[in-house]
């Protein structure tokens, strides 16, 4: 079984939380980033319709990763 470094989990947890907050509170900033990666997996209509769903999903994923990283670091 592969064990992931807890600091990597904390880093990605914080990254997902920032992305989630961006989707919820600053959609124009996310739309600027979206223009750069639109051709790969995002399109404007999907982001506009589901920005809150993605935002909350990223917040939950980020919080989970931070919890996993901190608990592993502190030895809980």
WOVEN-V962468 format. One record per residue. N is the residue number from 1. RES is the residue in one letter. SS is DSSP state (a for helix, b for strand, c for the rest). PSI is psi in whole degrees, -180 to 180 (* if undefined). D_CENTER is the distance of its C-alpha to the mean C-alpha in Angstrom with 1 decimal. Layout:
# WOVEN-V962468
<<N/RES/SS/PSI/D_CENTER> <N/RES/SS/PSI/D_CENTER>>
This chain:
# WOVEN-V962468
<<1/X/c/137/24.5> <2/X/c/130/21.9> <3/X/c/127/20.7> <4/X/c/136/17.5> <5/X/c/132/18.0> <6/X/a/-28/16.6> <7/X/a/-31/15.8> <8/X/a/-40/13.5> <9/X/a/-42/11.7> <10/X/a/-44/11.7> <11/X/a/-51/10.5> <12/X/a/-32/7.4> <13/X/a/-46/6.9> <14/X/a/-40/7.6> <15/X/a/-45/5.5> <16/X/a/-37/2.1> <17/X/a/-43/5.1> <18/X/a/-41/6.5> <19/X/a/-41/4.6> <20/X/a/-44/5.4> <21/X/a/-35/8.6> <22/X/a/-43/9.3> <23/X/a/-35/9.4> <24/X/a/-47/11.6> <25/X/a/-25/13.7> <26/X/c/66/13.9> <27/X/a/-26/13.8> <28/X/a/-32/16.4> <29/X/a/-41/14.3> <30/X/a/-37/11.8> <31/X/a/-33/15.0> <32/X/a/-43/16.4> <33/X/a/-37/13.7> <34/X/a/-37/14.1> <35/X/a/-32/17.8> <36/X/a/-32/17.4> <37/X/a/20/15.6> <38/X/c/-40/17.2> <39/X/c/-21/19.7> <40/X/c/-60/17.4> <41/X/c/2/15.3> <42/X/c/151/14.7> <43/X/c/156/17.6> <44/X/a/-40/18.2> <45/X/a/-38/19.6> <46/X/a/-43/16.8> <47/X/a/-42/14.2> <48/X/a/-37/16.9> <49/X/a/-30/17.7> <50/X/a/24/14.4> <51/X/a/-38/12.1> <52/X/a/-38/12.3> <53/X/a/-47/11.7> <54/X/a/-40/8.4> <55/X/a/-48/7.6> <56/X/a/-36/9.0> <57/X/a/-45/7.6> <58/X/a/-37/3.9> <59/X/a/-46/6.2> <60/X/a/-43/8.4> <61/X/a/-41/6.6> <62/X/a/-44/5.8> <63/X/a/-40/9.4> <64/X/a/-45/10.8> <65/X/a/-39/10.0> <66/X/a/-45/11.4> <67/X/a/-46/14.3> <68/X/a/-41/15.1> <69/X/a/-43/15.2> <70/X/a/-43/17.3> <71/X/a/-35/19.5> <72/X/a/-38/20.2> <73/X/a/-42/21.0> <74/X/a/-9/23.2> <75/X/c/35/24.8> <76/X/c/*/24.4>>
